[in-house]
Amino acid sequence: MAIDYRDIITLEPGKRGGKPCIRGLRITVYDVLGWLADGMTEAEILEDFPELEEKDIRACLAFAGN
């Protein structure tokens, strides 16, 4: 089932330089993609950042794929 990242990824000009963030948090899509690229697993990211949910990570991947 495809996730609609538009319900999760937010753009706010005054937050993190207008970069796409997750649900209004100060965590950007690029942060998550960077952690994944550095070899972190989804479980490790969720453990280190409990404010995130599995669907947030999937939304970042969907956003990057567009």
C-alpha positions in Angstrom: 0.0 0.0 0.0 1.5 3.3 -1.1 1.7 6.0 1.6 0.6 9.6 0.8 3.5 11.6 2.1 1.6 14.8 1.7 -0.2 14.0 5.0 3.1 13.7 6.8 5.7 16.0 5.2 5.3 19.6 6.0 6.9 22.8 4.6 7.2 25.8 6.9 9.4 28.7 5.7 10.6 29.6 9.2 11.5 26.0 10.3 14.8 24.4 9.4 15.3 26.9 6.5 12.1 25.8 4.8 13.3 22.2 4.3 10.6 19.5 4.3 10.0 18.3 7.8 8.1 15.5 9.4 4.7 16.4 10.9 5.9 19.9 11.8 8.8 18.5 13.9 12.3 19.8 13.5 13.4 16.6 11.9 13.8 16.9 8.1 13.3 14.4 5.4 17.0 14.8 4.6 17.9 13.9 8.2 16.0 10.6 8.0 17.4 9.8 4.5 20.9 10.6 5.7 20.5 8.2 8.7 19.3 5.5 6.4 22.2 6.1 4.0 24.6 5.9 6.9 23.3 2.4 7.7 20.9 3.0 10.5 17.9 0.7 10.5 14.4 1.9 10.8 14.3 0.3 14.3 17.4 2.3 15.4 16.0 5.5 14.1 12.7 4.9 15.9 14.6 4.1 19.1 16.8 7.2 18.9 13.9 9.5 17.9 10.8 8.2 19.7 8.7 11.1 18.3 9.0 9.4 14.9 6.7 6.6 13.7 7.3 4.0 11.1 5.0 5.7 8.7 7.2 8.9 8.9 10.2 7.0 7.6 8.1 5.5 4.8 6.8 9.0 4.0 10.4 10.2 3.7 11.2 7.4 1.2 8.1 8.2 -0.8 8.9 11.9 -0.8 12.4 11.1 -2.1 11.0 8.9 -4.8 9.0 11.8 -6.3 
